[in-house]
Amino acid sequence: MTAEHEIVRVQLSERSYDIEIGAGIIPSAADFFAARTKISHAIIITDDQVRPLYADTIAAACTAAGMRTTLLSVPAGETSKSIAMADRLWNESLAAGADRKSVVIAVGGGVIGDLAGFIAATFARGLAFFQVPTTLLAQVDSSVGGKVGINLPAAKNMVGAFWQPQGVLIDVDVLTSLPEREYRAGLAEVVKYGVILDADFFAYLEANVDAIREREQKVLTQVIARCCQLKADVVQADERETTGLRAVLNYGHTFCHAFEATCGYGELLHGEAVSIGMLCASRLAESMNRISAEITQRQFKLLTALGLPTAPPQVDIDQVMAAMQRDKKVEHGKLQFVLPSAMGKVELVGSVSTSLAKQAISDGQ
């Protein structure tokens, strides 16, 4: 593969699949799908913003390739990851004549990937599906690994499944159309990979801030490919989050999900909440003498240089703590956090005191 074109293989025995990363590859999406599974009926699920940008093009390509194509679109945003929207899509799929041979294609950001994947996992007891992620956040994180689901009003991603795609097609050119705020939000998950798994990658990000901010194609291809490889390594080792290894991917997310729930979904973009949450987790690790202040400082400097927020929102900390108690990582009422022990290494730490967790938030406000 060239520096502008990479393939990452996710090795999961009979559920293995390719992540293809390149520039200008959306027009050949139908070939990518057809090479991996026989498609007579394609159900493309997208949102109202992405539809005219990319989903219409993919739908036309699928039709031209001889596939019967159904295009379903939902309102953009986190609120579409709901029971009501899933119900609507199940019924629209049924009305379009979907059966067990239909294939779902998710074209959009993380919300669409999660929602469309959930439809694929549940309709007719499971349909094949593909991911075409169109945001940086989805490209480096949510499109890889098979986690799909919807939100309950009081808890994010609480209803869902593990359902691996047949393949993931990542076109870095789509990032040129991404609003600045959305693009920056995706960078938080990129930084996360460096902190949790790869100190050299973190240093690479520090050295290439300008190129990343300017969305340079070559650097982005390498950054996305490295993130996908790191995530693939984790998913291969712990596909269904049974050994605890996959929990490292939740660095900053216990704080992040609590901020999102307390502020109301959509107030903070997920990546923005991840940025703030990582620093809270790092301060918590510092207060427990697990790391030096320098590790928190490096994260703060890089996140700031990439234009991400770092201060917790001005919300009631007791409400945030209550939201944390609903986190999927809580066991028997005890808070658990993924905390760094060195740059490139994190661990799941249990029975963390509520007062230290509160302090980690207030110290950043």
Residue pairs with C-beta under 8 A, 6 or more apart in sequence:
1 7
3 218
3 221
3 222
4 22
4 23
4 217
4 218
4 221
5 20
5 21
5 22
5 23
5 25
5 221
6 20
6 21
6 22
6 221
6 222
6 225
7 18
7 19
7 20
7 21
8 18
8 19
8 21
8 225
8 228
8 229
8 232
9 16
9 17
9 18
9 19
9 232
10 16
10 17
10 18
10 19
10 144
10 145
10 164
10 232
10 235
10 236
11 232
11 236
12 164
12 235
12 236
12 239
15 146
15 164
17 36
17 164
17 165
17 166
17 167
17 168
18 36
18 167
18 168
19 143
19 144
19 167
19 168
19 170
19 228
19 232
20 32
20 167
20 168
20 169
20 170
21 139
21 170
21 172
21 221
21 224
21 225
21 228
22 170
22 171
22 172
22 221
23 171
23 172
23 173
23 217
23 221
24 171
24 173
25 32
25 169
25 171
26 54
26 57
26 58
26 132
26 169
26 171
26 173
26 174
27 57
27 61
28 61
29 58
29 61
29 62
29 132
29 169
30 58
30 61
30 62
30 64
30 65
30 67
31 65
32 130
32 167
32 169
33 39
33 42
33 62
33 103
33 105
33 130
33 166
33 167
34 65
34 67
36 130
36 166
36 167
37 103
37 128
37 166
39 62
39 67
39 103
40 67
40 68
40 101
40 102
41 67
41 68
41 69
41 70
41 97
41 98
41 99
41 101
41 102
41 103
42 59
42 62
42 67
42 68
42 69
42 70
42 102
42 103
42 105
43 70
43 72
43 93
43 96
43 98
43 102
43 103
43 104
43 105
43 127
44 55
44 58
44 59
44 62
44 69
44 70
44 71
44 72
44 105
44 107
45 72
45 73
45 74
45 89
45 104
45 105
45 106
45 107
45 108
45 112
45 115
45 116
45 119
46 54
46 55
46 71
46 72
46 73
46 74
46 106
46 107
46 108
46 112
47 73
47 74
47 75
47 76
47 77
47 80
47 108
47 109
47 111
47 112
48 73
48 74
48 75
48 76
49 76
50 76
50 107
50 108
50 109
50 112
50 134
51 71
51 73
53 134
53 174
53 177
54 107
54 132
54 134
54 174
55 71
55 73
55 107
55 108
56 71
58 105
58 107
58 132
59 69
59 71
62 69
62 105
63 69
70 92
70 93
70 96
70 98
72 89
72 92
72 93
72 96
74 80
74 85
74 88
74 89
74 112
74 115
76 111
77 111
77 266
78 111
78 151
78 265
78 266
78 270
79 265
79 266
80 111
80 112
80 115
81 111
81 114
81 115
81 149
81 150
81 151
82 150
82 151
83 150
83 152
83 159
85 115
85 150
86 115
86 118
86 119
86 122
86 150
89 115
89 116
89 119
90 119
90 122
90 123
93 102
93 119
93 123
98 123
98 124
98 127
99 124
100 124
100 125
100 127
102 123
102 124
102 127
103 127
103 128
103 129
103 130
103 166
104 116
104 117
104 119
104 120
104 123
104 127
104 128
104 129
104 130
105 116
105 129
105 130
105 132
106 112
106 113
106 115
106 116
106 117
106 120
106 129
106 130
106 131
106 132
106 133
106 143
107 132
107 134
108 116
108 132
108 133
108 134
108 135
108 138
109 133
109 134
109 135
109 137
109 138
109 182
110 133
110 135
110 137
110 138
110 141
110 142
110 143
110 270
112 138
113 131
113 133
113 138
113 142
113 143
113 148
114 142
114 147
114 148
114 149
114 150
114 157
114 160
115 148
115 150
116 129
116 148
117 129
117 131
117 146
117 147
117 148
117 149
117 163
117 165
118 148
118 149
118 150
118 159
118 160
118 161
118 163
119 127
120 126
120 127
120 128
120 129
120 148
120 163
121 148
121 160
121 161
121 163
122 161
126 163
128 166
129 163
129 165
129 166
130 165
130 166
130 167
130 168
130 169
131 138
131 143
131 144
131 165
131 167
131 168
131 169
132 168
132 169
132 170
132 171
133 139
133 142
133 143
133 168
133 170
134 174
134 178
135 178
135 182
135 183
135 186
136 175
136 178
136 182
136 183
136 185
136 186
136 187
136 189
136 190
136 224
137 182
137 185
137 186
137 188
137 189
137 270
137 271
138 186
139 170
139 175
139 186
139 224
139 227
139 228
140 186
140 189
140 190
140 193
140 223
140 224
140 227
140 228
140 231
141 189
141 227
141 231
141 249
143 165
143 168
143 170
144 168
144 228
144 231
144 232
144 235
145 164
145 231
145 232
145 234
145 235
145 239
145 246
145 249
146 162
146 163
146 164
146 165
146 235
146 239
147 157
147 160
147 162
148 160
148 161
148 162
148 163
149 157
149 158
149 159
149 160
149 161
150 157
150 159
150 160
151 157
151 158
151 159
151 265
152 158
152 159
154 261
154 326
155 261
155 326
156 257
156 260
156 261
156 265
157 257
157 328
158 328
162 239
162 240
164 239
168 228
170 224
170 228
172 217
172 220
172 221
172 224
173 217
175 183
175 215
175 220
176 215
178 186
180 307
181 269
182 269
183 215
184 271
184 306
184 307
184 308
185 269
185 270
185 271
185 272
185 274
185 275
185 308
186 271
187 212
187 271
187 306
187 307
187 308
188 271
188 272
188 274
188 275
188 278
188 303
188 308
189 227
189 271
189 274
190 205
190 212
190 223
190 227
191 202
191 205
191 275
191 278
191 299
191 302
191 303
191 306
192 249
192 251
192 252
192 274
192 278
193 201
193 226
193 227
193 230
193 231
194 201
194 202
194 203
194 204
194 205
194 343
194 344
195 202
195 251
195 278
195 282
195 299
195 340
195 343
195 344
195 346
196 248
196 249
196 251
196 338
196 340
196 344
196 345
196 346
197 230
197 233
197 234
197 248
197 344
197 345
198 226
198 230
198 344
199 342
199 343
199 344
200 344
201 226
201 230
201 344
202 298
202 302
202 343
202 344
204 226
205 212
205 223
205 302
206 298
206 301
206 302
208 219
208 223
209 302
209 305
209 306
211 219
212 219
212 220
212 223
212 306
213 306
213 307
231 249
234 245
234 246
234 248
234 249
235 246
237 243
237 245
237 246
238 244
238 245
238 246
239 246
240 246
241 247
244 348
247 329
247 338
247 348
248 338
248 346
248 347
248 348
250 329
250 338
251 278
251 281
251 338
251 340
251 346
252 274
252 275
252 276
252 277
252 278
252 279
252 280
252 281
252 338
253 274
253 277
253 338
254 277
254 281
254 324
254 327
254 329
254 335
254 336
254 337
254 338
255 273
255 276
255 277
255 280
255 281
255 312
255 320
255 324
255 360
255 361
256 270
256 273
256 274
256 276
256 277
256 278
257 273
257 277
257 323
257 327
258 320
258 321
258 323
258 324
258 327
259 268
259 273
259 276
259 277
259 312
259 313
259 315
259 320
260 267
260 268
260 270
260 273
261 323
261 326
262 313
262 315
262 316
262 319
262 320
262 323
263 313
263 315
267 313
268 276
268 309
268 313
271 308
272 308
272 309
275 303
275 308
275 309
275 310
276 309
276 310
276 311
276 312
276 313
276 364
278 299
278 303
279 296
279 299
279 300
279 303
279 310
279 364
280 312
280 360
280 361
280 364
281 337
281 338
281 339
281 340
281 360
282 291
282 295
282 296
282 299
282 339
282 340
283 296
283 359
283 360
283 363
283 364
284 337
284 339
284 352
284 356
284 357
284 359
284 360
285 291
285 295
285 296
285 339
285 340
285 341
286 292
286 293
286 295
286 296
287 356
287 359
287 360
288 339
288 349
288 352
288 356
290 339
290 340
290 341
290 349
291 339
291 340
291 341
291 342
295 340
295 342
295 343
298 343
300 310
303 310
304 310
310 364
311 364
311 365
312 361
312 362
312 364
312 365
314 365
317 358
317 361
317 362
320 361
321 354
321 357
321 358
324 330
324 335
324 357
325 333
325 335
327 335
329 336
329 337
329 348
330 336
331 350
334 350
334 351
334 352
335 350
335 351
335 352
335 354
335 357
336 348
336 349
336 350
336 351
336 352
337 348
337 349
337 352
337 357
338 346
338 347
338 348
338 349
339 346
339 347
339 349
340 346
341 347
